[in-house]
């Protein structure tokens, strides 16, 4: 008998409209941006958004990391399985975001701020790299009072899985704490994404406070390294690299944890191997990635969100870690063939292979 997954997944993040354009290195240099990074906009970055609209072939795309992930998960799950929370303005861009969610049958539960516009994110594409500059605006005004309202808290009570991005830790850490505590008290599954290096670098104490609640932690190689550096796990002066991701994953998995569930840590590395560590295993699982041919790669933006979408869609249905990782790889591979954080048109359906398996390495 199929599981009843109505409202089973709730996500929180900053809903943003992406302004995406292919640019040259000169624009990155002008705004002192890295080719593959994610930052919050400072005052000196604000003219960039209009520059993209005026001088480049910019595309407006639905964004916001967790909303992207929940759109993908909902496409693979029964209708009504996922609900997204975040703050938007009362404007056309909010309508665009809501429309994209509805197209994927994702229900949104927005807090609407009539005094600020919906947030935007500049996506500067250079080759297969993307530099993200987020201007949160209305998104940064999300208040715990919204989720505490009885008509909204019922979504929290109905859910069994929660996914919150590290980006949201800068906006409403008290909301994260409330949802994490509820998940712990009720024996539900609380998942989080490191999201960007700056989260571990500048919000270390808030991240440390949240880590004991996290059942599944997602991230990529640069975020893993930033976490290790922020937590001072490496010898002073040591330069960490992708070769350190495996032991970092295991160290993160073994951090003190509340509740009885073992912690799972999942670190992706683009076209390189995905590393999974758990607190109840001595080794780490290393999964191969089938590389998408360069000629088929349109845009890597949203690949990490798609991985989370595929992983959670399978994991929520009781599938194994191996199957969940394979689904993440598959959906990430579909998204990099699209422009922006978009999913292919038509019905999505994942079929696991019989041969996909990790190499288990002792750390």
N, C-alpha and C positions, 0 to 999 in steps of 0.2 A: 504493500500500500504506500503511495507517495507521501512524503512528509508534508505537513502543513507548515509552509514557510511564510505565511502572510505576516508582513511587518517584522520578519525575523532579523533583518539587518538595518541598523541605524548608523548613519555617518555624519560627522561634523567637520566642517572646514570653512574656508573663505570662498564663497562663490564669486568668481571673477569672469569678466568677458575678456578673452584673449585678443590682442591686436597683434597679429602675426605677419611678419614680412621677412623676405630674404634680403639681407643687407651685406655690406662689405666690412672688412676689418677696420676701415677708417671710422665707421660709426661707433663701433665698440671702443675704439681708442678715444674718440671724442668724449664719451661718457664714462671712460675708465671702467669698462666692463670686461669680464672674462668670457671666453667663447662658450663655455659649458658650465653655467652657474645659475644660482637663483638667489636673488636679494630683494629686500624691501626698498622701495623707492625713497630716496632722499630728495630734498627740495631741488637739487641740481639736476635730478633725473626727470622732473615733471615735464619740461618741454619735449622730451623724447616721444611722448605719446602722440602729440600733435604732429611732430616731424614724421612719424611713421605714416600717419593718415595723409599728410600733405605731399610727401616726397617719394613714397614707396607704394608698391602695389599691395597694400595691407589688406588682410582678410580678418573679419570679425568672427571669432570662433568661441563656442561655449567652453568655459574653463573652470578652474578651481579643482585642485587635485582630487579631493574626496568625491566631489560630484562627478568628475570624470570616471573614477573607479566604480562608483555605485551605478552610473549609467551602464557601464560594461557588465557588471555583475547582474544587474536586473535583466539585461538582454539574454543572459544564460539561465536565469532562474524563473520560476513560475510568476505570473503577473502579481504585483502587489507585495513582493518580497522585501523591498528596500525603501527606506525613507531617508531623505537628506535634510539636515538642518544647517542654516547659516543666515547671514544678514545681507540684505540687498536694499537698494533705494526703490523709490516709487517711480520708475522710469522705464524707458524703452529697452534698455539693456537688461533689466531684470526680467522683462517679458521674453527677451531672447533666450536667457538662461532657462527660464521656466519651460519655454517651448521645446528646447533641446532635451530637457529632462522628460517631458511628456512624450516626446517621440520615442524614447526608450522605455516608456511606461514606468518611469521613476517618479515617485511622489515626492514633492518638495514641501517642507514646512519652514518657510522663510520668516524671519523677523524682518519687518519692513520699516526702514528708517526714512521718513519723509523729508528729512533735512539734509541728507547726504546722497550723492549719486552712487549707483552700483559700482563696485570696484572693478578695476581693469588690470590687465597684466600685459606688458610689452614682451613679445616673443621675437627675439632677433635671431634669425636662422643664418648660419654660415656653414655651408657644407652639410655635414651630418650633426653639427653642433647646434645647441640652442642656448641662448642666454635669456633668462627670465628676470623681469623687473616688475614687481607687484606694487600697485598703488591701491591699498585696501579700501580706503574711503568708507563706505557704509559697512563693509565686511568687518572692519575692526571695532564696530560698535556693538557686536553681538553681546547680549547680556544673559546671565544665568536665569534672570527673571522670566525670560521667554520660555525656556525649557521647563522651568518649575511650574508654569501655569498648568492646571489640571488637564486641560484639553490637549496639551503638548506632552506632558509627562506620561500620559497613557501610551504614547509611542515608545518611550523608554521601557516602560513596564512590559509591553508586548514583545519587545525584541529579545533575541537570544545572543546576538552578536553585535559588537560595536566596533566601528572603525573611525579613528580620529587621526588627522595628520599633525605632524609636528608644527606646521604653520599655525595651527589654531592655538598653540600653547602661548603665543604672543598676544592673543586676543582675549581668550576667556579660560584661564587655567582653573577657575573655580567650577566652570561647567565640566571640564575634563575630570576634575576630582569627584564631582557628584556622580557622573556617569560611571566612572571607574569603581567607586565605592558600591554603587548599586550592583554592578556586574559581580563584584566580589561577594557581596552579601547573598546574592541569589544564585551563585554558582554558574554565571554566564561567562561568555568569552569576550575579553576586552583586547582589542588589537590596536596598534598604533604604528605610524610611519615616522622615521626620523626626518624625512622630507627634504632637507637641505643642510649643508654643513653649518650654516649660521645658527641653526636651532640648537645644536649641541654646544657651539662656541659661545653664544650669547645668552642662552637660557638654560645653562647647565643645572642650576639649583632646582628649577621647576621640572626639568627632565628627570633629575635624580629622585624627586618626590613622586613622580608618576611611575617610574620604572618598576617598582615592586608590584604594581597592579597589572602589568602588561603580560598577557598570555602569549601573544604573537607580536613580535617586533619586526617590521620591514625596514629596509633601507638599501642604499646602493654603496658601492665601494668608497666613494669620497665621503659619504655620510658616516660610514663605519669608521674610517680613519679619523674624522673629526670627533666622533664619540670617544675613541680611544685617547685622543690627545686631550680632550676636555676633562676626561676622567683620570688623566695622568697615569695611564696603564703602561706606557712605554718608558724606558730609561730616559732621564733628562738629556735632551739634545739629540735623541735618536730620531731619524727621519723615517716615518712610516710610509709604506707603499702598498700596492694591491697584493703583494706577496704576504702581507700580514692579515688579510681579511679573514682567513680561516680561524686563527687564534682569537681575533677580536670577536668573531661571532660566538665562539665557545665561551669566552670571558663574559660577554653580554648575557648569554643564556644562563650562566651560573651565578649571576648577581642575585642577592636576596630577593625572595618573591613571597607574596601573600597568597593564600589559598593553596589548594591541593594539586592544581594542574601543573604539569611541567611547562616551562617556558620554551617557546619555539622562536628562533631568530632566523630570519631569511634575508640574506644579502645578495642582491643581483649585481651583475657587473657588465651590463650591456650585452654585447655579443660573446663575452667571456662566460665562464662557468658560474652557476649560481651555487651559493654556499648556504647550507642549512645546519644549524646546531640546535640541540635540545638539552635541557638541564638534566634529563634522565638517561643520557648516553655519553660515553666517553669520547666518541669520535664525532666527526662532522661528515655530513653528506655533501658530496660535490657532484652537481648535475651538469651534464653537457648542454650546450645551447646550439641549436641548429641555426647557423648564421643566415640571415636574409641576404640574398645577393645584392651587392651595392646598387646595381641597376634598378632594383625594385624598391629601394628605400626612398620614400618621398620625404619623410619628416620623422625624427625620433621623438618629438614632443608627445608626451602622453604614453610612451611605452611602459614606463614604470607603473603608472596608474592602471594600465591595462593588465599588467602582470598581477597586481593585487586583485583586480576584478576577477580574472580567471581563477586565481588561487582560492579566493574566498567563496566563489560560486561552487566550487567542488568541495572545499573543506566543510562548508555549511551543510552539505548533503551527506556528510559522514565519510567522504572519500579519504584515501591515504595521503600522506605528505607527498609521496612520489607522484600520484595523480594530480594533486593540487598544483605542484610545481610545473608539471608538464602542461597543464591547462594555462598557467600563467605565461609560460614561454610561447605557447600557441597564440594566445590572444595578443600578447605584445608584438608578435610577428605580424599579426593582421593589421595592427594600428600603425606600425612604421611604414606601411605601404600606403597610408592615407596622408592627406595634408591636415596638419593640426591633430589635436587629441580626439579624433573621430573614429567611429567603428564602421566596418563595411555595411553597405545597404543589404537589406534582406535578413532572413533568419540566421542567427548564429547557433552553431551546434558543435560542441567539442566531443571528439571520440578518442579516448585514451588508447595508446598503443600497448602492445604486450611486451615490448623490448625496452621501454624507457626505464632506466634505473641509475642510481648514483654509484659513485665510487666512495666507499667509506674510508676516511683517513683518521687515524688517531692523532690527537693533539697533545 
